[in-house]
Amino acid sequence: MVSLIKAYNAFTVRLLVDHMAKNGPVSSIKKIPTGIFSNPWKEKWPFIKLLEGSIRTLDNIEHDTLRKDYPDFRIHAAVNCASISCPALRGEAYKGENLDKILDEQMKLWMHDPSKNTYDKEDKTLNLSMIFKWYSSDFENQGGIKSIVTKFGPSVAGEILSGDYDIDYLDYDWGLNKQ
């Protein structure tokens, strides 16, 4: 799992760097030209060579391998699609010997980032990343959104969850994360 998380993030950065070196700045990863019926995640990039040299896509890494073979919701806090609404890219390498600790830290950082998830105590509303909606089955299969928010979110989130609450999903900003 560690090598796949590293590969996904590194290949995403490489895709952007290669594109910008040839074509100049880009406002979003979604603006990188691909085949007519493709997108950057489905495109077979020649620099992505994994599993005995076969060419793979970013989608293959994330959906066909990581999410399928390692069904851990915390993956969503670790892989980064280079967009503003993505969880932050970690400033250090993922390592196998402390992966659980690192993934827990990534979840907490993501859940506590008010640009990604907010908690309105007065309205008893969780305003969560659209990632929770898009991949709801990943979160439901491992305790559900309520338990994940209680475990990794700020204490106010737990207070909201103790009573009636609503979940709203924040619009996803596909703008290029320049941090």
Phi and psi in degrees as GROMACS dihedral restraints (atoms count N, CA, C in turn):
[ dihedral_restraints ]
;  ai    aj    ak    al  type     phi  dphi    fc
    3     4     5     6     1   -58.1    20    10
    4     5     6     7     1   -48.0    20    10
    6     7     8     9     1   -65.6    20    10
    7     8     9    10     1   -31.3    20    10
    9    10    11    12     1   -73.0    20    10
   10    11    12    13     1   -38.4    20    10
   12    13    14    15     1   -62.7    20    10
   13    14    15    16     1   -47.2    20    10
   15    16    17    18     1   -60.2    20    10
   16    17    18    19     1   -44.0    20    10
   18    19    20    21     1   -62.2    20    10
   19    20    21    22     1   -46.7    20    10
   21    22    23    24     1   -58.0    20    10
   22    23    24    25     1   -49.7    20    10
   24    25    26    27     1   -65.9    20    10
   25    26    27    28     1   -43.0    20    10
   27    28    29    30     1   -65.7    20    10
   28    29    30    31     1   -42.3    20    10
   30    31    32    33     1   -68.3    20    10
   31    32    33    34     1   -33.3    20    10
   33    34    35    36     1   -64.2    20    10
   34    35    36    37     1   -46.7    20    10
   36    37    38    39     1   -62.8    20    10
   37    38    39    40     1   -44.2    20    10
   39    40    41    42     1   -60.2    20    10
   40    41    42    43     1   -43.1    20    10
   42    43    44    45     1   -55.6    20    10
   43    44    45    46     1   -47.0    20    10
   45    46    47    48     1   -66.7    20    10
   46    47    48    49     1   -46.3    20    10
   48    49    50    51     1   -62.3    20    10
   49    50    51    52     1   -46.8    20    10
   51    52    53    54     1   -59.6    20    10
   52    53    54    55     1   -45.4    20    10
   54    55    56    57     1   -62.5    20    10
   55    56    57    58     1   -46.5    20    10
   57    58    59    60     1   -68.9    20    10
   58    59    60    61     1   -32.2    20    10
   60    61    62    63     1   -63.4    20    10
   61    62    63    64     1   -34.2    20    10
   63    64    65    66     1   -91.1    20    10
   64    65    66    67     1   -34.0    20    10
   66    67    68    69     1  -121.1    20    10
   67    68    69    70     1    -4.5    20    10
   69    70    71    72     1    88.5    20    10
   70    71    72    73     1  -173.8    20    10
   72    73    74    75     1   -59.1    20    10
   73    74    75    76     1   153.9    20    10
   75    76    77    78     1  -133.5    20    10
   76    77    78    79     1   143.3    20    10
   78    79    80    81     1   -85.6    20    10
   79    80    81    82     1   -18.1    20    10
   81    82    83    84     1  -159.8    20    10
   82    83    84    85     1   146.9    20    10
   84    85    86    87     1   -58.9    20    10
   85    86    87    88     1   -28.6    20    10
   87    88    89    90     1   -68.6    20    10
   88    89    90    91     1   -14.2    20    10
   90    91    92    93     1   -89.0    20    10
   91    92    93    94     1    -3.2    20    10
   93    94    95    96     1   -74.6    20    10
   94    95    96    97     1   123.6    20    10
   96    97    98    99     1   -62.6    20    10
   97    98    99   100     1   139.1    20    10
   99   100   101   102     1  -137.1    20    10
  100   101   102   103     1  -172.4    20    10
  102   103   104   105     1   -60.7    20    10
  103   104   105   106     1   163.8    20    10
  105   106   107   108     1   -58.5    20    10
  106   107   108   109     1   -34.6    20    10
  108   109   110   111     1  -112.6    20    10
  109   110   111   112     1    31.3    20    10
  111   112   113   114     1  -128.7    20    10
  112   113   114   115     1  -180.0    20    10
  114   115   116   117     1  -148.0    20    10
  115   116   117   118     1   172.1    20    10
  117   118   119   120     1   -58.3    20    10
  118   119   120   121     1   -24.9    20    10
  120   121   122   123     1   -84.2    20    10
  121   122   123   124     1   -23.7    20    10
  123   124   125   126     1   -99.2    20    10
  124   125   126   127     1   -14.7    20    10
  126   127   128   129     1   -70.0    20    10
  127   128   129   130     1   139.7    20    10
  129   130   131   132     1   -85.4    20    10
  130   131   132   133     1   104.3    20    10
  132   133   134   135     1   -89.7    20    10
  133   134   135   136     1   133.7    20    10
  135   136   137   138     1   -63.0    20    10
  136   137   138   139     1   -21.3    20    10
  138   139   140   141     1   -84.3    20    10
  139   140   141   142     1    -8.3    20    10
  141   142   143   144     1   -92.2    20    10
  142   143   144   145     1   100.2    20    10
  144   145   146   147     1  -129.1    20    10
  145   146   147   148     1   107.4    20    10
  147   148   149   150     1  -133.7    20    10
  148   149   150   151     1   168.2    20    10
  150   151   152   153     1    52.4    20    10
  151   152   153   154     1    77.0    20    10
  153   154   155   156     1    60.3    20    10
  154   155   156   157     1    34.7    20    10
  156   157   158   159     1    83.2    20    10
  157   158   159   160     1     0.8    20    10
  159   160   161   162     1   -70.7    20    10
  160   161   162   163     1   143.1    20    10
  162   163   164   165     1   -78.9    20    10
  163   164   165   166     1   133.1    20    10
  165   166   167   168     1  -130.2    20    10
  166   167   168   169     1   168.7    20    10
  168   169   170   171     1  -108.2    20    10
  169   170   171   172     1   167.5    20    10
  171   172   173   174     1   -61.8    20    10
  172   173   174   175     1   -39.0    20    10
  174   175   176   177     1   -61.4    20    10
  175   176   177   178     1   -40.0    20    10
  177   178   179   180     1   -57.8    20    10
  178   179   180   181     1   -44.2    20    10
  180   181   182   183     1   -64.5    20    10
  181   182   183   184     1   -50.0    20    10
  183   184   185   186     1   -73.2    20    10
  184   185   186   187     1   -53.2    20    10
  186   187   188   189     1   -90.7    20    10
  187   188   189   190     1   -41.8    20    10
  189   190   191   192     1   -82.9    20    10
  190   191   192   193     1   -19.8    20    10
  192   193   194   195     1  -118.8    20    10
  193   194   195   196     1   -64.5    20    10
  195   196   197   198     1   -57.7    20    10
  196   197   198   199     1   -57.2    20    10
  198   199   200   201     1   -68.3    20    10
  199   200   201   202     1   -31.4    20    10
  201   202   203   204     1   -78.9    20    10
  202   203   204   205     1   -48.9    20    10
  204   205   206   207     1   -86.6    20    10
  205   206   207   208     1   -21.1    20    10
  207   208   209   210     1  -131.0    20    10
  208   209   210   211     1    73.3    20    10
  210   211   212   213     1   -71.0    20    10
  211   212   213   214     1    78.7    20    10
  213   214   215   216     1  -128.9    20    10
  214   215   216   217     1   115.2    20    10
  216   217   218   219     1   -55.7    20    10
  217   218   219   220     1   -25.1    20    10
  219   220   221   222     1   -66.9    20    10
  220   221   222   223     1   -14.6    20    10
  222   223   224   225     1   -56.5    20    10
  223   224   225   226     1   -34.7    20    10
  225   226   227   228     1   -66.2    20    10
  226   227   228   229     1   -20.2    20    10
  228   229   230   231     1   -89.2    20    10
  229   230   231   232     1   -10.7    20    10
  231   232   233   234     1  -102.7    20    10
  232   233   234   235     1   -37.2    20    10
  234   235   236   237     1   -84.3    20    10
  235   236   237   238     1   145.0    20    10
  237   238   239   240     1  -130.4    20    10
  238   239   240   241     1   122.5    20    10
  240   241   242   243     1   -92.7    20    10
  241   242   243   244     1    11.2    20    10
  243   244   245   246     1    71.2    20    10
  244   245   246   247     1    18.9    20    10
  246   247   248   249     1  -104.8    20    10
  247   248   249   250     1   155.2    20    10
  249   250   251   252     1   -55.5    20    10
  250   251   252   253     1   -38.9    20    10
  252   253   254   255     1   -81.2    20    10
  253   254   255   256     1    -5.9    20    10
  255   256   257   258     1   -67.7    20    10
  256   257   258   259     1   152.0    20    10
  258   259   260   261     1   -58.5    20    10
  259   260   261   262     1   152.9    20    10
  261   262   263   264     1   -61.3    20    10
  262   263   264   265     1   144.1    20    10
  264   265   266   267     1   -73.7    20    10
  265   266   267   268     1   129.1    20    10
  267   268   269   270     1   -65.9    20    10
  268   269   270   271     1   141.4    20    10
  270   271   272   273     1   -82.5    20    10
  271   272   273   274     1     0.0    20    10
  273   274   275   276     1  -139.0    20    10
  274   275   276   277     1   162.0    20    10
  276   277   278   279     1   -70.7    20    10
  277   278   279   280     1   147.3    20    10
  279   280   281   282     1   -74.8    20    10
  280   281   282   283     1   139.3    20    10
  282   283   284   285     1  -131.3    20    10
  283   284   285   286     1   140.3    20    10
  285   286   287   288     1   -62.9    20    10
  286   287   288   289     1   -35.8    20    10
  288   289   290   291     1   -68.6    20    10
  289   290   291   292     1   -21.6    20    10
  291   292   293   294     1  -131.8    20    10
  292   293   294   295     1    32.1    20    10
  294   295   296   297     1   -60.8    20    10
  295   296   297   298     1   -43.4    20    10
  297   298   299   300     1   -58.2    20    10
  298   299   300   301     1   -44.8    20    10
  300   301   302   303     1   -62.6    20    10
  301   302   303   304     1   -44.4    20    10
  303   304   305   306     1   -65.1    20    10
  304   305   306   307     1   -43.8    20    10
  306   307   308   309     1   -64.9    20    10
  307   308   309   310     1   -37.7    20    10
  309   310   311   312     1   -62.0    20    10
  310   311   312   313     1   -44.1    20    10
  312   313   314   315     1   -60.6    20    10
  313   314   315   316     1   -43.2    20    10
  315   316   317   318     1   -62.4    20    10
  316   317   318   319     1   -41.9    20    10
  318   319   320   321     1   -61.3    20    10
  319   320   321   322     1   -44.6    20    10
  321   322   323   324     1   -64.0    20    10
  322   323   324   325     1   -43.5    20    10
  324   325   326   327     1   -60.3    20    10
  325   326   327   328     1   -43.8    20    10
  327   328   329   330     1   -65.8    20    10
  328   329   330   331     1   -46.6    20    10
  330   331   332   333     1   -68.1    20    10
  331   332   333   334     1   -25.7    20    10
  333   334   335   336     1   -93.7    20    10
  334   335   336   337     1    -3.1    20    10
  336   337   338   339     1   -83.3    20    10
  337   338   339   340     1   110.3    20    10
  339   340   341   342     1   -67.8    20    10
  340   341   342   343     1    -9.5    20    10
  342   343   344   345     1   -86.1    20    10
  343   344   345   346     1    -8.4    20    10
  345   346   347   348     1  -114.0    20    10
  346   347   348   349     1   -35.1    20    10
  348   349   350   351     1  -147.1    20    10
  349   350   351   352     1   134.3    20    10
  351   352   353   354     1  -130.4    20    10
  352   353   354   355     1   159.9    20    10
  354   355   356   357     1  -134.9    20    10
  355   356   357   358     1   114.8    20    10
  357   358   359   360     1  -101.5    20    10
  358   359   360   361     1   100.1    20    10
  360   361   362   363     1   -64.6    20    10
  361   362   363   364     1   -40.1    20    10
  363   364   365   366     1   -63.3    20    10
  364   365   366   367     1   -44.8    20    10
  366   367   368   369     1   -88.9    20    10
  367   368   369   370     1    -2.4    20    10
  369   370   371   372     1    49.1    20    10
  370   371   372   373     1    55.5    20    10
  372   373   374   375     1  -129.5    20    10
  373   374   375   376     1   131.9    20    10
  375   376   377   378     1   -96.2    20    10
  376   377   378   379     1   122.5    20    10
  378   379   380   381     1  -106.4    20    10
  379   380   381   382     1    97.0    20    10
  381   382   383   384     1  -104.7    20    10
  382   383   384   385     1   159.8    20    10
  384   385   386   387     1   -56.3    20    10
  385   386   387   388     1   144.1    20    10
  387   388   389   390     1   -60.2    20    10
  388   389   390   391     1   -20.6    20    10
  390   391   392   393     1   -57.1    20    10
  391   392   393   394     1   -35.2    20    10
  393   394   395   396     1   -64.4    20    10
  394   395   396   397     1   -34.0    20    10
  396   397   398   399     1   -77.9    20    10
  397   398   399   400     1   -47.6    20    10
  399   400   401   402     1   -59.2    20    10
  400   401   402   403     1   -38.0    20    10
  402   403   404   405     1  -116.2    20    10
  403   404   405   406     1    37.0    20    10
  405   406   407   408     1   -54.8    20    10
  406   407   408   409     1   -36.4    20    10
  408   409   410   411     1   -64.6    20    10
  409   410   411   412     1   -32.8    20    10
  411   412   413   414     1   -63.8    20    10
  412   413   414   415     1   -37.4    20    10
  414   415   416   417     1   -80.6    20    10
  415   416   417   418     1   -37.7    20    10
  417   418   419   420     1   -67.2    20    10
  418   419   420   421     1   -34.8    20    10
  420   421   422   423     1   -69.2    20    10
  421   422   423   424     1   -13.7    20    10
  423   424   425   426     1  -127.1    20    10
  424   425   426   427     1    46.7    20    10
  426   427   428   429     1   107.8    20    10
  427   428   429   430     1   -16.8    20    10
  429   430   431   432     1    87.1    20    10
  430   431   432   433     1   159.8    20    10
  432   433   434   435     1   -59.9    20    10
  433   434   435   436     1   -40.0    20    10
  435   436   437   438     1   -59.1    20    10
  436   437   438   439     1   -46.8    20    10
  438   439   440   441     1   -71.4    20    10
  439   440   441   442     1   -33.8    20    10
  441   442   443   444     1   -66.7    20    10
  442   443   444   445     1   -44.9    20    10
  444   445   446   447     1   -64.8    20    10
  445   446   447   448     1   -39.9    20    10
  447   448   449   450     1   -63.3    20    10
  448   449   450   451     1   -41.0    20    10
  450   451   452   453     1   -74.3    20    10
  451   452   453   454     1   -41.8    20    10
  453   454   455   456     1  -107.2    20    10
  454   455   456   457     1   -18.9    20    10
  456   457   458   459     1   -83.3    20    10
  457   458   459   460     1   171.6    20    10
  459   460   461   462     1   -65.1    20    10
  460   461   462   463     1   162.0    20    10
  462   463   464   465     1   -57.8    20    10
  463   464   465   466     1   -32.9    20    10
  465   466   467   468     1   -61.2    20    10
  466   467   468   469     1   -31.2    20    10
  468   469   470   471     1   -63.5    20    10
  469   470   471   472     1   -41.7    20    10
  471   472   473   474     1   -63.5    20    10
  472   473   474   475     1   -36.9    20    10
  474   475   476   477     1   -65.3    20    10
  475   476   477   478     1   -40.6    20    10
  477   478   479   480     1   -62.0    20    10
  478   479   480   481     1   -43.2    20    10
  480   481   482   483     1   -70.2    20    10
  481   482   483   484     1   -17.5    20    10
  483   484   485   486     1   -71.8    20    10
  484   485   486   487     1   -13.4    20    10
  486   487   488   489     1  -128.7    20    10
  487   488   489   490     1  -156.9    20    10
  489   490   491   492     1   -71.6    20    10
  490   491   492   493     1   138.1    20    10
  492   493   494   495     1  -150.9    20    10
  493   494   495   496     1   161.2    20    10
  495   496   497   498     1  -116.9    20    10
  496   497   498   499     1   151.7    20    10
  498   499   500   501     1  -115.9    20    10
  499   500   501   502     1   124.0    20    10
  501   502   503   504     1  -115.6    20    10
  502   503   504   505     1   155.0    20    10
  504   505   506   507     1  -113.8    20    10
  505   506   507   508     1   133.2    20    10
  507   508   509   510     1   -75.6    20    10
  508   509   510   511     1   146.2    20    10
  510   511   512   513     1   -59.8    20    10
  511   512   513   514     1   143.6    20    10
  513   514   515   516     1   -91.3    20    10
  514   515   516   517     1   124.8    20    10
  516   517   518   519     1   -94.8    20    10
  517   518   519   520     1   108.7    20    10
  519   520   521   522     1   -84.0    20    10
  520   521   522   523     1     3.1    20    10
  522   523   524   525     1   -58.0    20    10
  523   524   525   526     1   151.3    20    10
  525   526   527   528     1   -66.8    20    10
  526   527   528   529     1   126.1    20    10
  528   529   530   531     1   -78.0    20    10
  529   530   531   532     1   115.4    20    10
  531   532   533   534     1   -99.3    20    10
  532   533   534   535     1    10.9    20    10
